[in-house]
Amino acid sequence: MRCSLLHDLLAATAAATPDAIALACDGRRYTYRDLDERANALAHALHERGVARGDRVVVFADNSAETVISFWGILKANAVATLVHSQTKVEKLAYLLADTDARALITDRAHEAVYATAARSARQLATVIVAGLDHATRTRLGHLPRVASFDQVTVPGSPVPPARRCIDKDLAALIYTSGSTGEPRGVMLTHRNMIAATASVAEYLVPRPDDVILCVLPLAFSYGLYQIVLAFSCGARAVLHRSFAYPADVMRSVVEEKVTALPGVPTMFATILGLTTSTELDLSTVRYVTNAGAALPTKHMRELRKLMPAARIFSMYGMTECKRCTYLPPEDFDRKPDSVGIAIPNTELWIVDEHGQRLGPGQVGELVVRGATVMCGYWRNPDLTAKKLRPGPIPGEHVLFTGDLGRLDDEGYLYFVGRMDDVIKSRGEKVSPVEVEATILAIQGVREAAVIGVPDEILGAAIKAFVVLEPGATIDASAILRECRARLESFKVPTNIEVRTTLPRNKNGKVQKSELALSINHPERAHEYF
C-alpha cells in the first residue's frame, strides 16, 4: 500500500498485522485492528456532525488511548488535528478554539471545568465529543452543541473510513508553539511534511516491528506525537504514559514492558540518573535512546552510556517548524561531544550571515534548513511566515530561517550557539548563554544550569546563572564562580550565581527563562519552583 497520507501508515499496518499490540496504556492493550476500526468510527461520527475536508478539530485531553484514536480519526475524516496539552487554561483554550475556527472539540470528562467555559464563545463548533460522558455531565453541558459520548461513537467494527478527499499537500496538523514573546503560533504541517519527517527519522533510528517505544512526552508536542507515528509506521508497540510525574512508576513499566526505545528530554534523563534505584533497573532491553528539546549535557550522556551500555544514544536537535534538523550518530559522540550532529536524511542545512550570505566552516550565523519536512507556514500569520520562510536555491521554493545561531565544522557537523534573541550583550561583547551553561554543567556537583541576561546600567546586561546541584553535592555558588573564572573569558563569567532546588519548566521540559527573569523582579515568586 502506498502511504501518501499520514493515516495510511496506520491503515497499512492494521492490514498487515491486525492482531499485533499497537498500544499499551492505563493497563489496557489495543491491537492495530482495534485502533484502526475505532478511528474509522470516529471519522464517520465527525462527518455526520458537520466536519468536512480541511476543518480543524481540537483534542484537549491527557496522553491516552482516546487521544491516539482521536488523532487518527481526525485525519481519516479529512480534517486537521490540533492536540492541546491537558494543562492548558481556559483563556488559552478559548483562544485556540477561536484561532483554528474549530468545528469539533474532543475532550474528556476530567477537564470539564476548562473546556465547558472555553467552548462557550466558540460559536463555530458543530459538536463536542467527551470521553467518559455520563448523564450528569451531559446535563451540565447543555449549552454546548451536539454533545456526544466518545465511547459510543468509537465502537470498533468500522473497517472502512469515510471517502478519501485529501491529497498529501493538505494540512494534517496544526501544532501550536510559543514564540520568544510567548504568543501562540500554529505551525502548519501537511501530510507530506509529516510522512517525510517520519521516513527521515526512521532512516537513522531504524525502528522495527518488535520495538516497544516508550511515550511519556506530551502528545500535544511534536516530539511526543511522532513517537506514536513512528511506532505505527513500522508496526511497533507504543507504551503510553500520561506524564513523567511519577518517574519510578514509568521506569518500572520500562522494565516490565521490555521497552526497546527510550525517547526523552534532558530533565527526564537527569531524573532517571538521579533515581537511587537506577542502577538496580534492568534496562538491558533498551536498544536506542533519543534526546531532543534541549542539549543533553555531555556528562549526562556519559552517565547514560554507563547505565545502558547496550543502547545507542542519539542526541538530536530540531524544532516543530521542520520536526528535526540534525542528529549525532552515537559513534561520533566521543570525537564530537559538543556537536548536535549532521543533517537528518533528505535534509540540507547551512549557515548565513545577517545579509543571507552563506558562511564557511567555523563561522557563526543563522541556521537555514531545506527539505520536505519544512512547514508550509504559520496559521493566519503571513508576516511571521514571510520572515521564517524565504526563497531557496530553486525558484519558487522556500527554506526555513530558524532564528538559531550555530556553526558548521569542516565535516558538516553543527554546533548550536543559541537563539538569536537569547544572545546576551555584556560589556560590549556578545555572550552565548549556551556556552556559559555548558561550562557550568561541566563542574562536578552541578546537575542543571540556566543563564540569562539581567539589565545593568554599567554592563548593559549582567550575566546571571541559576544552578541545581547534584544530591549530596557540597559545592556552593562561590566555588562555582571560581571555576567559571578559571574556564571562561572574563566578560563571559556570571556576575551572580543563584543555587536553587529546581528550575521552572514548561510542559515539554524546557527551562522557562522568562520565569527566572520574573522571579528576580518579584522574589516572592521564586518559591513556586523550589
N, C-alpha and C positions, 0 to 999 in steps of 0.2 A: 504493500500500500504506500503510495506517495504521500508524504506528510507535508502539505503546503500550508495548512492552517495548524495553529498550535494544538488545538484539541484533537487533531488527527493522531498525535502521539499517544494519547490515552486510548483512542478507539483501536489503533493498530495493536497496542499491547494487550488490550482486552480481548481482541480477536485471536491473538497468538497464544496467550497464556491466561485464559479466563479465570482459572481456579487458583492462580498464584496469589499470595497475600500482597496486596498493594500498600496497605496502611494499617499500622498498629497505633491505637490512640484511645486513651481513657479506658484501658482494659478490654477493648474490643478489637476485632480484626475484620478487615474488609478485603474481599477479593477484587480483582480488576473488573470482573463481570459486574459485581455488586455496585461498585462506584460508577462504572460507565452507565449502567441502567438507571441509577439514581440521578445522575447528571442529565441523562436524556429526559427523564420525567420532569425534572425541574425546568429544563429548557422549554418543554411543551407548556408547563404551567405559566412561565413568563410570557410566552406568546399569547396564551389565552387571556392574559391580564394586560395586554396592550404594549408589551415590549417588542420593538421592531429592530431591524438591522441598524447598527450604529448607535442605538440608545445606550446610555450609561446606567449601570446597575451598581449600587454601593453595597458592600458587605461590611457590616460592623459587628464583629464577633471575635472571640478568642481564637487562638490556634485550636482547631477542632476538625473533626470529620465533616461537620456541616460547612465549615469554611472551604475545605478542599472540594467538596461536592459543588458548592456554590460557584467557585471559580470556573470549574469545567462546564457546569451547566449554563453559566452566562455566555461563555464562548460558543457553546453549541446552539444557543438561542440567537446567534449572530450579533450579540451585543458586546459591550465593552465593560470590563471588570475594573472596579476601583475598590481595593481592600483597605480598610481603615483600622488602625490599631485600636484595640479594645479599651485602652485607657484614654482615648480621645474625649474631650469635654464637650458640653452642649454647644458652646459657641462655635467651635471649630467644625463639629459635625454638621451643624446648620450651614456653615459656610461651604463645606464640601458638597452637600446636597444641592445647594443653590448653584455653585460654580459648575458642577457637572450637569446640571439640569437632569438629575437622576430620575428615571422613570420608575425604578423599583428600589426598595431597600430590603436587604436580607439581614436579619439580626437574630438575637435570642432573648429569651425572657429575662435573663440576668441583667441585661443592660437597659431595661425599660426606663429607668429614671433619666437616662440621657437621650435615647432616641425618641421617646414619646414627646419630649419637649422640642427637640431639634427638628422633628419632621412636621411640626405644626405649620411652619411657614413655607414648607416645600410643596407648593401647590401643583407642581408638575408631576408629583408622584402618582403613579397609577395603581400601585399595590405595595403593601408591606408584608413580608413573609417572615414569620417568627418561629424559631426553633423552641420547642418546649411550651408552646402556646396552650394555655388552659382556659376554661370558661371565664374565670375572674379576670385574667389578663385581657382576653378579647373584649370584655365589657369595658375595661378601663381604656382600651384603645379605640373606642367607638368613634373618636374624632378623626381617625386615620382611614385612608381609602383602602378598600378591599383587603382587609387583614386576613391572612391565610396561615395555616399551620404548615411549617416546613416539613414536619414528619409525614403529613398527609399528602403533600404534593411531590414527595420524593420516594414514594414506594417503588422498590425495584420491580422491573418487569417490562420496561420500555426499551426494546432492543434497537429502536430506530430513533434518531434525533429529528428535530424539525428540518425542513428543507434547507439545504446549504445555500446561503446568499452571499457570503463574504468571499473576498479574494485576499491574497496574502498582504496586500498593501493597506487593507483596512486595519483599524485600531483593534488591538486585543486588550490592552490595559492602559489605564491612567494611574500612574504611581506618583503620589504626592510627596515632595521633599520640601525641606525648608532652606531658603537662601540665607545669605550672610546676615540679612536683617530679620530673618525668621518668618518671612511671608511664605505661605504655602504655594507651591507651584506644581502643576500637573505635568509630569513627563509623559509624552505621548509615545507609546511603543506599539508598533504594528506586529502582526503575526510573523512577518518576515524578520523583523528585528529579534523577536524572542526565539524563533527557531534557530536563527544564525548564532545567537548567543549560546543557546543550549549545545549546538553542534561544536562550537569552538571550545567551550569549557570541557565538553566530553572528550575532545581530541587529546587533551593532555592529562585529564584525570582518569580517563578510560574506565568509566563505571561499567559494572557487569550485572547481569540478571540476578546473580547470587549475592549482590551487595545489600547491606542493611544500613540505610542512611539516617543518621540522627537529624531531626529537625526541631530545634529548640528556639531558633531565631524567629522573630515575628513574621508571619506570612504577609503582613502589610508592607514589608520592606523587600526589595528585590532579592537580596541575598537569601532570605528565608524562603521566599516563593520559589526561587529557582531550584531549591533542594527537592521540592515536590516535582517540579517539571523534569529535572534531571533523572530522578528516580523513575518516574512514569515513562520516560523516553526509552528506557532500557529494560523495564520490567523488574526493577529492584523493589525492595520494601522500604517504605519510609516509616520511621518511628517518631511520631509527633508528640511533643510536649507543649503545654500551654505557655511555659516560660522557663527561665533558668532560676526562678526564685528559690527553688529547693535543690541546690546542686548535688547534694548527696543522693537524693532520690533519682535525679537524672543519671548520675554516674552508675547507680545500681542498675538502672534499666539498660545502660550501655553494656554492662556485663551480661545481664540476663538475656537480652535480645541478640547478643553476639554482634554488636554493631561493628561494621567494617569501615564506615566513612564518618568522620567526626568534624563537621564544619563549626567554626566559632569565630569569636572576636576576641581581642586582647584581654578585655576584662573577664571574659568567661574562662580563658585559659589561665589567667592569673589566679582565679578562684580554684580551678581544678588543681593547680600546682600547690595551692595553699591548704588543700584538704589534708588533714592529718592521716587519713586512710588511703591517700592516693597511691602510696607505694604498695598497698595491700590489694589494690584492684587488679583484676586480671584483664588487661587491655590488649591481650595478645591477638585478638581478632581484628583489631583496627589496622587497616592496611594503608589508609591515607587520611591526612588531616589537612583542612584548609583554613586559612585565616584571611579575613578581609575586614573592612570597616575602618581600620586604622593599622598603623605599622605594628608588627609584633616585635617587641624588644628582643635583641639578639640573645640576651641571657635566658629569656623565656623559651626561645626557640631551642636553645641547647638543653634546657631542662626537659622540654617535651620530648626531645630525641632520647633522653635517658629513660623517661617514663614509658615511652612506646618505641623501643628500638627497632621494631619490625615495620613501623609505619613510615610512609613517605610524607613529609610535611611540606605543604605548599603555602608560601606567603604570596598573597595576591593583592592587587591594587585596582581600584576601579570606582565607578560612580553610576548612579541609576541611569544617567543620560546615555551610557553606552554599555551598561552592565559590567563589563570588565575591560581593563586596559592591558594589564600585564600579569605575569606570574613568574615566580622564581623557581626554576626546576630544583628539586631537592638536592641533586648532586652538585649544584652550583653554590650552595649556601656557604660552604667553608671558604671558598675563594672570593665570594662577593656578598658577605653577610649584610652589608648596608644597602644593597640594591633591592628594588621591588620587582626586578625581573625584566623579561623580554616581552615583546608584544604577543598577545594571545594569537592563536592561529587565525589566518584570514583577516588580520587587522594590521594596520600600519600606523606608526606614530613618529613624530618629530618635534623638535623644539624651535620656537620662533622668538624673535625679539619684539619690542613694543610696536614695530612697524610691520610685523608679519613676515619678516625675512628669516629664512632658515639659519640656524646656528650650528656650529660644528661641535665635535665631541668636547666635553668638559665645560661648555658654556651654559650658563643658567638662563632659562627663559620659560615661556609658557608652553605647556604641553598641548599638542594637537593630535587628535585621533581620527583616523579614517577607516571605515569599514561598514559592513552590513548591520552591525549591532548599534550604530549611532541612531539615536532617537529621531523622530521626524519633527520635533519641536516641543514647545511648552504650550499647554492648553490655554487658549484665549490670551496669549501673551506674545504678540508678534514682535514687540520691541526687544524683549529678552531673547526670543528665538533668533532674531537677526544678529544679536550680539554674540550668541554662542555658536550658531551655525553660519559659517561663512563659505564663500566659494572655494572649491577644492581644485585639484590638478586638472580634472576633466570638466569641460564646460557643462554647466547645468547641475553639477553635483555640489554637495555641501559637506564640510568636515566640521568636527567638534573642537572648538576652542574651549579647553576645560576650565581655565582660570586657575590651574595649578602650576606651580613653578617646579622645574626639575632640570636635570641634565642627563645626557647620554654619554656613556663611555665609548671607546673605540669598537667594542663588540656589540653595541646596541642595547646595553643594559641600562635601565632607567634608575635614577636616584632621585627620590622625591625630596624637594626642598621645602615646600609649604604652599599654602594658599596665597594667591596674590594679595588678597585682602587681609591676610594674617601677619604679613611681614611687619616687624617692629622697627621703627626708625628711632634709634637711640644714639645720642651724641653725634648725629650726622651720619651714622653708619646704618646699613640695613642688616637686621638680625633675624635669622630664621628660628622661630620657636622650636621647630622640629629638631634642629641641631642641638639646641640647648637641652631639650628634653632627653635626647639620646645620650648626651653626656652625663646627665644626672642619673639616668636609668642604669648606666654602666657602673655607678658607685655601689659598692657592696652594702646591702642593707636597705636599698631603695626598691620599692615594688612598682610604684606608679609616679608619674610626674606630668605636670601641665604648666605651661609657661604662657604668660600674657603680658601685654604692654599696658602700663599704667601712666596716665598723663602726668608730666613733670615739667615745671616751669624752666628748669635748667637743662635737663637732658632731652626734652621733647617727649620722650617716653621712657619710663623706667622699666626694667625687666623684673618681673615678679614670678617666682616659681612656687607652685604648690606640690607637695610630695606626700606620698603614702609610704610608710615603712613596712618592711617585712616583719612578720610576727617575731617578737623577741629581739629585734634589732636594737642596738644601743647607740647608734649614730644619731646626732642631733643636727639642727639647722646650721649651727656654726661649723661643724665638721664638713657638712655637705658644701657649704660656701667655700671652705678652704680647698676642697677637691676641685670645685669649679674654677677657682683662680689658678690652680695648677694645670688645668686641662684646656681652658678656653682663653681666647684673646680677651683683653681687659674690657672692651666695650660689649662683649657678649656675656659677661659674668652678671648674674642676677644681683640686684641691689637689695633684694629681700627674699627670704625663703620661709615659707609657712608650712609646717607639718600638720597634716590632717589625718583623720582615720579613714576617710573615703573622699571620693570626688563626685560631683554631680554629673549624672549621665542622662542622655536622652533615651528614648525607647529602644534604639538599636545599639546601645552600648557606647556611643561616642561621648567623650567628655564635653560638657556644656561650659565652654569658657565664658560665655555671656553671663552665666550664673555665678561663676567665680568673680568676674568683674563686679557684678551687682552686690555680692557679699562683702566686697571691700568698702563700697559706699554705704552699705546697710549691714553692719556687723551682726545685727540681730538675726539675719537670715542664715548666717553660717551654720548654726546648729542643725539646720534642716538636712545637712549632708554628713553629719557626724554619726 
